[in-house]
């Protein structure tokens, strides 16, 4: 006879296996992508630092300016285990961690809403397309979600000092991979009171102590590398300014003029305005003050940006930067056929009413942090995905509740739940942004050209041109390829088109640069 514990263990094992198999299949399919072993873009600083750390140079060059300080050290640990540059292993380790997150979500859902909820939440998280996408990318998201969800589970347990201290440590480490989660750490201090636990102050103190321990590695690395105290990263100020300036957009939009080392470029712009050299530690405060001043002077536009960001927060579109989910979907059937945010929101919306209570305040922490981060900075997939554990648990609760209602033939509540689900799906499907995988096809074309696979390179660049006919990089890459192939007239035409498009793009970037240069 199977005991409840054995049955529960089988459920959690099944969830982990389904999640890992889907992520492993996605990784295997992406081996055909020329960018798999040649990642180009925002993850380059993490790869370079990881190689240095794996080689024994533990300190960064000064205080961290990247958005996820601890991620390079996670990569370095993988390099030490599997060899420097082991990107296949790095993706599988991330897949294993993300599969663990699915198990943690299943435990939370089952604990509060029963076995049906556990199965539903865990399997939905396992099959969620953006989670699979990020698990196959060289990005910190899988570790961020695992540590965040683990902390919520630890806060959900019995009122034990060690459990709440461990939750604080997990949140501190999660913050090292995504600094905006510092807000989650502060919110966790209020969980003992919200849950009406005995000795609430003592438990809050345990969370605080754990949080300090979890934050210490990044702070100490910063201190050792720069000689000054920086809690996490120096990138917060300029990121805030990117979202709050006269040229700001609701989504993350990086002007072409800032390609390369964004922090260094923003530092140089600030020094140009100030007429003096700025220490790296001064740059974040400088842009924070500029952003706050702009918000105070322009409340109407800020309200408009906030409203648009709220709509994007619940939109099906995944605004990614390091890689494009639709580009990878051209190689991976897993990414083409798994459920998107619209389906998750549709199932979660009825369930969010079920988890609304003070005793379940901690279940809301991921959702609240993601919402504040997007509204406060800009919409980008890496900020939004933090809310997914809350939505997955809510979806599991909804499925469990509707199952109960169906068995009792309660038609009216089922109709209400269906109406809420339809509302969520409809709102998410409103077309607000258009996917543009042209940069990824450009990178692929460049890599294929260097590899001597010219026909495939031309095909990739043609796909880039189809995706976005106004991307000047496509024509620059085509010009280089045509010259290699001795197609001189086509190369000249492509170069002329690139010059024209670059002039137009520089005009669009000038608004941002002029805003920065205003004293």
N, C-alpha and C positions, 0 to 999 in steps of 0.2 A: 504494500500500500504506500502510495506517495504522500509524504507529509507536506503540510503547507510550506515549510521552509524549502523542501526539495522542489516543489512546484514553482516557488518564487525564484529559486536559483536557476531553474531551467528557462524561465521567462527572461531573466537578465542575460543569461548566456546566449539565448536566441537573438535578443536585441543587439548584443555586441557583435555577434557573428554576421547578422544581416548588415549592420552598419559597416563593419570592416570589409566584407566582401564587396559591397558597392563601391567603397572608396578604393579598394585595391584594383577592382576592375577599371575604375576611372583612371587610376594612375597607369595601369598597363596600357590602356587605350592612348593615353597622352604620350607614350614613348614615340609615337609617330610624329609628334609635334617637334619641329626643329628647335623650338625654344626650350624644350624639356631640360636639356643639359646646357643651354645657353641663355639663362634668364637675363633679360635686359630691362633696366628700369629702376624703380624705387627700391627694390630689394637688394641692389648691388652693394650699398654700404654694409648691410648685415652680412653678406657673403664674404666681403673683404675682411671685416672685423673678425668674423668667425674663423677664417683661415689664420689670422694673426694670433688669436687666443688659443686655437688648437696647437699652434707652434710654440706656445709658451709666453707670448706677450699679452699679459692679462688686462692691461689698462688701455682705455681708448685714448685718442689724441685730444686731451682736454675733456671737459664735461660733455655728456651726451647731447647731441643735437638731433638724433633720430627719434622717431615717435615711439619706438618699442625697445627700450634700452636692454632688457634681458634677453631678447630673442637671439641676438648674435651668440650669446653664451649657451643657449639651448642648442643652436646649430653646432657650436664648437664641441659640445659634449657628444653629439652624434658623429661629428668628424673624428673625434678621438676613438670612438667605438668602431666605426666602419671605414675610416679613411677620409682624408680631406677631399672635398668635392663630391661626397657620396649623396647626390641629390635624390637618387632613387630611394635610398634608405631614409633620407630626411622626410620624404613624402610618406613613406610607410609608417614611420614613427608618429608623424602627425596624424595619420589615419587611425592608428591605434589609440592615440589620445582622444581624438574626436569621437571614436566609437565608445570610449569610456564616458564621455559626456552624455551620449545617448542613454547609457545605463543609469547614470545619475539622475537624468530627467525621468526615466521610468520609475526609479525608486521614489522620487518625490511625488509623482502623480499617483502611484499605487498607495503610498502612505496616507495621502489625503482623500483619495476618491475611489480606491479599490483596484482590483486586478484588471478589469477592462480598461480603466484609465491608464494603468501602467503599461499595458501592451500597446495601447493606441499612441500614447505620448512617445514612448521609446521608439516604436517603428516609424512614426511620422518624422521624428528627429533623425532617424537613421536614413530615411529616404529624402530628406529635405535637400533640394538641389544646391542652394548656396553653401550649406555646410560641407557637402561633398566637394564642391568647387574649391573652397578655402583649404580643405584638408589635402587637396592635390596641388596647392600652390606653395611657394616658398614665402610663407607669411606667418605671423604669430597667432592668427585667429584661433586655431585649434587649442592652443595652450591657454589662451585667454579664456575661452569658453569653459574649458575643463576646470581651471582653477576657480573661476567665478561660480560655476555650478556646484563644485565641491564645497565651497564656502557656504552657499545657501543650504546645502544638505546638512552641514555641520551646525548651522544656526537653527535648523529645523528639529534637531534632536533634543534629548533630555537636557535639563538645566545643569550641565556639568561644566566646571571651570575649564578643563582641558579642551573640551569640544569647541567652546567659544573662542578660546585662545588659538586653537588650530584654524578656526574660521578666519580669524584676523590675519594669521600668517598667510593663508591661501589668498586672501584679498590683497595683502601687501605684495605678494609675488605676482598676482594677476595685474596689479597696477604697474608693475615693472614691465609688463608686456603691452599695456594699454593705459597710459597715465590718467585718462579721464575716469578710470575706475576708482580713483581716490575718493570720488563722491560715493561710490558703493561702500567703501570702508567707513566713511563718516556716517552713512545711513545705518550701517550694521550696528553702530553703537546704540541705536535706539531700539533694536530688536528685542532685547530682554524686557523693556518696558512695554512695547507693543504686544508682546506675548503674555504679559502679566505674570512673569516668572518670579519666583522667590529669589531674594538676593540679587535683584536686577542690577544694582550699581556694581556689585562685585563681578557679575558676568560682563557688563559693559567694560569694566576695567580690564578683564581678560581679553576681550576683543581688541581694545586699544593697545595692550601690550603685544599681542600677536601681530597687529598691524605694523607696529614699530619694527618688530623683528623682520617681517616680510619686506618692508621698505628699505631696510638697512643695506642690503647688498648694493643697490644702485647708488644710494647716497654715499656709501663708503668708496665705491669706485670713482664717483665724481670727485670726491674730496682728494683721493689719492692722485687722480689724473690732473686736476686743475688747481688744487690747493685752496679751493673755496667750496662752501657748502651749496650744493644744488640737490634738491630732494629727488628729482626724476630726470627731467630733460629741459633743455633751453628752447625747445621748439614751440612751446605753448603760445607765446605772445604773437609770433608771426602767423601761426595758424588761426588765431582769433582774428587778426587783422584781415586775413584773406577772406573771412566771412563777414567782415564789417568795415567796409570802405565804400567810396562812391561807385566803384566798378564791381562790387560784390554780386554774386549770383546765389540763388537758393542752394544749388548743388556745389560741390567742390569743383572749382575751375582754376586751373593753374595757367597763368599767362605764359605764352611761348618764351618770353624774355627771361623766365625763371627756370628754364630747363637746366639740369645739372644739380649742383649743390645749392639747394633752395636756401638753407640757412645762411650760407656765405654770401649769396646774392642779396638777400634781405639785409644782412649786416652791412654790406657795402652801400646799399641804398640809404640806410639810416645814417651812416657816416657822411655820405654826400650831403644830406639835409642838415645834419648837425655841424658839419665843418670840422669834425675832429674824429679821432679814432675812438671806437667803442670797445670795451672789453666784451667778450662773448656773453658774460653774465648780465650785461646791461641791455642786450638786444631784446630779450623777451619782455622786460618791463617797458622798454620804449614802445614797442608795438602794442602792448596791452593798453597803455595810456592812450595811444592814438585811436585804437578801436573803441574804447569806452567813450572818448570824447566825441567820436563820430556818432555813436548810438545816442548820446544825450542830445546832440544837435539835430538829429534827424529821426525823431520818433515815428513819423508817418511811414517813412521808407522801411524802417526796422520792423514795424508791425506787418507791413506787406511781405517782407522777406520771411518773417517768422511764420506767417500763414501759409506761404508757399512751401516752406520746409516741413510744416506739419502734414501737408498733403503728400509730399514726397516720402515722408516717414512711413506712410502706409501704402505706398505705391509698389507695384510688382517689379518695377525696374531696379536692377542691381547696378549702382554706379560704382564700378571698380576702377582701380588705378594700376596696380602692378600687372594685372592680366585681365583680359576681357572674357566674361563667362560665355558669351556667344561664340567668340573665336574658339575657345576650347571645346565648345559643343560641336564644332565641325569635325573634331577628331573623336569625341567621346559620346557614344550612344547613351551612357548613363546620365550625362548632363542634358541630353535632349528629351529624356522621357521621365524624369523624376519631377515631383511637385515643386512649384515655385512659391513665392511669398503669398500670392493671392489665395492659394489653396490653404496655406497655413492660417492666414488671417481669417478666412471664412469659417474654419473649424474652431478657431480660438475665440472669436468674438462672443459667441454665447457662453463659453466657459469662463470668460473673464468676469462675468457676473457672479459665478460660483466661487471664485477665489477671492472675492472682495470682502475682506474682513481684517480687523486689527491683528488677529492671531496668525494671519497669513501674510502679514506685511512684508516679510522677508522674501516671499515668492515674487513680489512686485519689484524688488530692487533692480534686477536686470532691465526690466521695461522702463522704469523711471530714469535710470542712468542713461540708457540709449536715447530716450526722448529728450532729456535735457542737453545731452551732447549734440544731437543733431540740430535742435532749435538754437543752441548757443553758438555753434560753429558753422556747420554746413551739412547737407545731406551727402553721405558717402556710405557705401556698403559696410565698410569696416566698423563704422560707428553704430550702424543700425543692428548689425547681427548680434550685438550684445543682448538685445531683448529676446532673442529666440527661445531661451529656456523658459521664460515666463509664458510665451505664446504656446510652446509645446505642451507644457503642463495644463494650460487652459484648454487646449484642444482635446487632450486626454479626458479632462473633466467633462467637457461637452459631450464627447462620444459616450462616456459612461452614463451620463444623465439621460441622454436621448434613448439609450438602450433600455434603461429602466422605464422611461415613459412609454416606449413602444410596447414593452411587455404588459404594461398596465392599461394600454389603449388610451392614453391621455393625449388626444389629438390636438387640443388647443395649445398646450405648452410646446408640443413638437412643431406646430406651425409657427409659433413665435421664434423658436430656435432656428428654424429654416429661414425665416425672414431676416433674422440677424446675420446668418451665414451668407445669404444672398447679398445683403447690404455690404458686408465686408468684402466679398469678392468683387462686387461692382465698383466700389470705391478704389480698390487696389488696381483694377484694370483700366482706370482713366488714363489715357495716353498723355503723359507729361514730358517724358524725355525719350530720346531715340538712341538706341545702341549704336556705338561707333567702334567697331573692331579694327578700323583701318591702321591704327598704330601697331597692333599686334601682327597684322599681315605684313606691314612694312618691316618690322623686326625679323619676321620669318623670312621674308624675301632677301633681306640683307645677309642673314646667316646662310641661307641656301646658296646665295651667290658666292660667298667666301668658300663654301664647300665645293664649289664647281658644279652644282646642280642647277644649271642655268634655266632650263625649261621650267622646272618647278619654281624657281625664283620668280620668273616672269608671271607664272600663274598666280603666285601669292600676291605679287604687286598689282596684278589686274583685279584681284579680289579686294585689295586695299582701295583701289580707285573706285570700284563699284560701291563699297561701303561708305566712302566719303570722297566725292570728286574734288573737294576743295582742300584736301590735306596736302600742303606743299611737299612734305617729306616723301610722299609717294612718287612724285615726279622727279625729285632729286635722286631717289633710289633707282627709278627707271632710267634716268640719264646715265648713271654710273653703269648699270647693267648693259644698256645699249652700246656704250662705248667699248665695254669688254667684248661685245659681240660684233664690233665694227659696223654697227647700224648708226652711222654718224648723223644722218638727217633726223632720225627719230630721237636721238640723244639731244640734239640741239633744240628740237621742239619741246621735249620734256623739260629741259633746263629753263627755257623761256617761260613755260607755264609755271614752273616752280618759283621763278623770280616774281612773277605777277602775284601769285597767291601769297608769297612771303610778305610782299609790300602791304597787301590787305590785312594780313594777320598782325603785322607790326602796328598797323593803325588801331586794331582792336585792343592790342596790349598796351597801347600808349595811355589809355584811360587809367589803368591800374598804376602804371609807372608815374604818371603825373600826380595821381592821388598821393602816392608815397612821397614824392618829392615836394609836396606842399608843406611848408613849415608849420 
